Amino acid sequence: MNRPRFHGLWPAHLKARKGIALLITLLVTGLLSASALSFIRMANLEARVADNTYTLAQAEILAQAGLKGAIALLSMDNRDYDALDEPWADFNRFAAMASMLFEEGSFKGTIEDLSRRVNLNTLLNNQGVVDTQRRAQVERLFELLEIEPVLVEPILDWLDPDDESRSNISAENHDYLSLAQPYPCANGPLDTPGQLTLIKGFTSKNVYGTDKKRGLAELVTAYPDESNNRGRININTADYMVLMSLNEDLTESLAKEILKYRESNTFEAPEELRDKFGLDPELFNNIFGLISVKSSHFIVRIEGLFRQARIVVTAIIKRDDKGISLIYYKTG
């Protein structure tokens, strides 16, 4: 049964409870961070630390406060489904409210669910064998972005543990080590989409795009995923091109109809996609193993600001039945 949808705001009787609970969570996080700010301010004064070091420290603490607030929102989230009408997707608005606590600094940021993207690490299954269905999906995505589908080959050689090239367009460890500026082939999972630029055949243009053309980095991801939803695309959040990559019969017009439907509705089960849009049973059966309405991993980007200093924190959060865990963290 579909739940009633609320456009932009909760109804009055729920808004008061949920809005206050979320705001209190962020305010408490902010107050704790404010206390830390005061402590560091005194320590810095006593030690006469250079001003730029001091302001950078404050900016990083504010970024950390933002990250803790993001984790709090994800912890409180309803896990029956994940969609763009939930509080985590509106994180920047809550961050703006919490930032009013600070006299000279603030933080802002976003939470994005990674199941809206194609995870390139799932090209190989848990046994290290090529998943033919996911390979076909990535090749379709490449075609949509006007990238040669054969470039999936060097990605597979980068991911697999052996040193045997799959084809003449592929590359293995000896090929990368023979370059003018050599580096080893990973022979393992990608850590970030940006690593694609290290793989034979890929350039910054097809990875990051141009002013006129989208790049892979907008639509793919790379993180270890052993969850039950491994590599599945969240139909509540996915880009229309990612939806089209699921099957050649999932047309652009159908994908955009799905996005239009999502503006005021949420899929609470994969089968609703079939029922709401009258999908051909064969088409739905072909994509059923590739889709979900839930997400297990989220990327959080936080910018901490204090006076002239700015610190950017990027983190990947894993959320499962055991709780919340941090699996990737980077500053700068």
C-alpha positions in Angstrom: 0.0 0.0 0.0 1.4 3.4 -1.0 1.9 5.9 1.9 0.6 9.4 1.5 3.2 11.7 -0.1 3.9 15.2 1.2 5.3 17.8 -1.1 8.3 19.4 0.4 7.0 19.6 4.0 5.5 17.2 6.4 1.9 17.9 7.6 1.6 20.0 10.7 1.1 17.2 13.2 4.2 15.3 11.9 6.3 18.4 11.0 6.5 19.5 14.7 7.7 16.1 15.9 10.1 15.2 13.1 11.4 18.7 12.4 12.1 19.3 16.0 13.8 15.9 16.5 16.0 16.4 13.5 16.9 20.0 14.5 17.7 19.0 18.1 20.0 16.2 16.9 22.0 18.7 14.8 21.9 21.4 17.5 23.3 19.0 20.1 26.0 18.0 17.6 26.7 21.6 17.0 26.9 22.5 20.7 29.4 19.7 21.3 31.4 21.0 18.5 31.1 24.5 19.8 32.6 23.3 23.1 35.5 21.7 21.2 35.9 25.0 19.4 36.3 26.9 22.7 38.8 24.4 24.0 40.9 24.6 20.8 40.7 28.4 20.9 42.2 28.5 24.4 44.9 25.9 23.5 45.8 27.8 20.5 46.1 31.1 22.3 48.3 29.5 25.0 50.5 27.9 22.5 50.5 31.0 20.2 49.8 28.9 17.2 49.9 30.7 13.8 46.5 32.1 12.8 46.2 30.0 9.6 46.7 26.8 11.6 44.2 27.9 14.1 41.5 28.8 11.5 42.1 25.5 9.6 41.6 23.6 12.8 38.3 25.4 13.4 37.2 24.7 9.8 38.0 21.0 10.2 36.1 20.8 13.5 33.1 22.4 11.8 33.3 19.9 9.0 33.4 17.1 11.5 30.3 18.5 13.2 28.6 18.4 9.8 29.6 14.8 9.2 28.3 13.8 12.6 25.0 15.5 11.8 24.8 13.6 8.5 25.4 10.3 10.3 22.7 11.2 12.8 20.1 11.8 10.0 21.0 8.5 8.3 20.7 6.7 11.7 17.2 8.1 12.2 16.0 7.4 8.7 13.1 5.0 7.9 14.9 2.0 6.3 11.8 0.6 4.5 12.9 2.5 1.4 15.3 5.4 0.5 14.0 8.2 -1.6 14.7 11.9 -2.4 11.7 13.1 -0.2 13.5 12.0 3.0 15.3 14.2 5.4 18.8 12.9 4.5 18.3 14.2 0.9 17.6 17.7 2.3 20.7 17.7 4.6 21.9 21.1 3.5 18.8 22.8 4.8 19.3 21.3 8.3 23.1 22.1 8.1 22.2 25.8 7.5 20.0 25.8 10.7 22.7 24.2 12.8 25.3 26.5 11.5 23.5 29.5 13.0 25.1 28.4 16.3 28.6 29.5 15.2 29.7 33.1 15.2 32.5 33.0 12.7 32.1 29.7 10.9 29.6 27.3 9.4 29.3 24.0 7.5 27.3 22.9 4.5 27.1 19.7 2.6 25.2 17.0 0.8 24.2 13.4 1.3 23.9 11.3 -1.8 22.9 7.7 -2.0 25.3 5.6 -4.0 22.8 3.1 -5.2 21.6 5.7 -7.7 24.9 5.0 -9.6 26.4 2.0 -11.3 29.0 0.3 -9.1 31.9 -0.7 -11.4 33.3 -3.1 -8.8 30.3 -5.3 -9.3 31.5 -6.2 -12.8 33.1 -9.1 -11.1 31.0 -11.3 -8.8 32.2 -12.5 -5.4 34.0 -15.4 -7.0 36.0 -13.0 -9.3 34.0 -14.1 -12.4 32.6 -11.5 -14.9 28.9 -10.8 -14.2 27.6 -10.8 -17.8 24.4 -8.9 -16.9 26.3 -6.1 -15.2 28.8 -6.0 -18.0 26.0 -5.5 -20.5 24.6 -2.7 -18.2 28.0 -0.9 -18.1 28.3 -1.2 -21.9 24.9 0.4 -22.4 25.8 3.2 -20.1 29.0 3.8 -22.1 27.0 3.9 -25.3 24.6 6.5 -23.8 27.7 8.7 -22.9 29.2 8.1 -26.4 32.1 6.1 -24.9 33.3 3.0 -26.7 31.8 0.0 -25.0 34.9 -2.1 -25.6 36.6 0.1 -22.9 34.9 -2.2 -20.4 37.7 -4.7 -21.2 40.6 -2.7 -19.6 38.4 -2.1 -16.6 37.9 -5.8 -16.2 41.7 -6.4 -16.4 42.2 -3.7 -13.8 39.8 -5.4 -11.5 40.8 -9.1 -11.9 43.7 -10.6 -9.9 45.6 -12.0 -12.9 48.1 -10.5 -15.3 46.6 -11.9 -18.5 45.3 -9.3 -21.0 41.8 -10.0 -22.2 42.3 -8.4 -25.6 44.7 -6.1 -27.6 42.9 -3.0 -26.2 43.4 -4.2 -22.7 46.3 -3.7 -20.3 47.9 -5.5 -17.4 50.6 -4.8 -14.9 53.5 -5.0 -17.4 51.8 -2.5 -19.7 51.4 0.1 -16.9 54.9 -0.5 -15.6 56.4 0.2 -19.1 54.9 3.7 -19.3 57.1 6.8 -19.2 55.6 7.4 -15.8 55.0 3.9 -14.6 52.6 2.7 -11.9 51.2 -0.7 -11.1 47.8 -2.2 -12.2 45.6 -2.5 -9.1 44.5 -6.1 -9.9 41.7 -5.4 -7.5 38.7 -3.1 -6.9 38.6 0.5 -7.7 38.6 2.9 -4.7 37.1 5.9 -6.5 35.6 6.7 -9.9 38.6 9.1 -10.4 40.9 6.1 -10.7 39.4 5.4 -14.1 41.8 8.0 -15.5 44.7 5.5 -14.7 43.1 2.8 -16.9 44.1 2.4 -20.5 41.7 4.2 -22.9 40.2 6.6 -20.3 40.8 10.3 -20.3 39.7 13.1 -18.0 37.1 14.1 -20.7 35.2 10.8 -20.7 35.6 10.4 -16.9 34.7 14.0 -15.8 32.9 15.2 -18.9 33.1 18.7 -20.5 30.8 21.7 -20.6 28.8 20.0 -23.4 29.0 16.4 -22.4 28.4 14.4 -19.2 31.2 12.2 -17.8 31.2 8.8 -16.2 32.0 10.3 -12.7 28.5 11.6 -12.5 26.9 8.2 -13.0 29.3 5.5 -11.6 30.7 4.7 -8.2 33.3 2.4 -6.7 33.1 1.0 -3.2 33.2 -2.5 -1.6 29.7 -3.8 -1.4 28.8 -7.2 0.1 25.3 -6.2 1.1 22.2 -8.1 0.1 21.5 -5.3 -2.4 25.0 -5.6 -3.9 25.2 -3.3 -6.9 21.4 -2.9 -7.3 20.1 0.4 -8.6 17.7 2.3 -6.4 14.8 3.2 -8.7 13.8 6.0 -6.3 17.0 8.0 -6.8 18.7 6.9 -10.1 19.5 9.2 -12.9 17.5 8.6 -16.1 20.6 7.4 -17.9 21.3 4.9 -15.2 17.7 3.6 -15.5 18.2 3.3 -19.3 21.3 1.3 -18.7 19.3 -1.5 -17.0 17.9 -2.8 -20.3 17.9 -1.8 -24.0 14.1 -1.8 -23.9 13.9 0.7 -21.0 13.7 3.7 -23.3 14.5 7.4 -22.6 10.8 8.3 -22.7 10.0 5.6 -20.1 13.0 6.6 -17.9 11.9 10.2 -17.9 8.3 9.1 -17.1 9.7 7.4 -14.0 11.5 10.5 -12.9 8.3 12.5 -13.4 6.4 10.0 -11.3 9.0 10.3 -8.5 8.4 14.0 -8.1 5.3 13.2 -6.0 5.5 9.4 -5.4 7.9 6.8 -4.0 8.4 3.2 -5.0 8.2 1.1 -1.8 8.8 -2.2 -3.6 10.5 -3.0 -7.0 7.3 -4.6 -8.2 5.6 -1.2 -8.2 7.7 -0.2 -11.2 6.1 -3.0 -13.2 2.6 -2.3 -11.9 2.6 1.5 -12.2 4.1 1.6 -15.8 2.7 -1.7 -17.2 6.2 -3.0 -18.0 6.4 -6.1 -20.2 6.8 -9.1 -17.9 10.0 -10.2 -19.7 11.5 -6.7 -19.4 10.7 -6.6 -15.7 12.1 -10.1 -15.1 15.3 -9.1 -16.8 15.9 -6.1 -14.6 14.4 -7.4 -11.4 17.8 -8.6 -10.1 19.4 -5.2 -10.8 17.0 -2.9 -9.0 16.0 -2.1 -5.4 14.2 0.6 -3.5 16.8 0.7 -0.7 20.3 2.0 -0.4 23.1 0.7 1.9 25.9 3.2 1.1 25.9 7.0 1.1 28.5 9.5 0.2 28.7 12.6 2.4 30.4 15.8 1.3 30.9 18.5 4.0 32.5 21.9 3.7 33.7 23.4 7.0 34.2 27.2 6.9 35.9 29.4 9.5 37.0 33.0 8.6 39.1 32.6 5.5 39.8 28.8 6.0 37.9 26.0 4.2 38.1 22.3 4.7 36.3 19.7 2.6 35.5 16.3 4.0 34.3 13.4 1.9 33.1 10.2 3.6 31.3 7.0 2.5 28.9 5.7 5.1 27.7 2.1 5.2 24.3 1.5 6.8 23.0 -2.0 7.5 21.2 -4.0 10.1 24.3 -3.7 12.4 24.2 0.1 12.3 26.3 2.8 10.7 30.0 2.5 9.8 32.5 4.7 8.1 34.3 2.9 5.2 36.0 5.9 3.5 37.2 9.2 4.7 39.2 12.0 3.0 40.0 15.6 3.7 41.0 18.1 1.1 
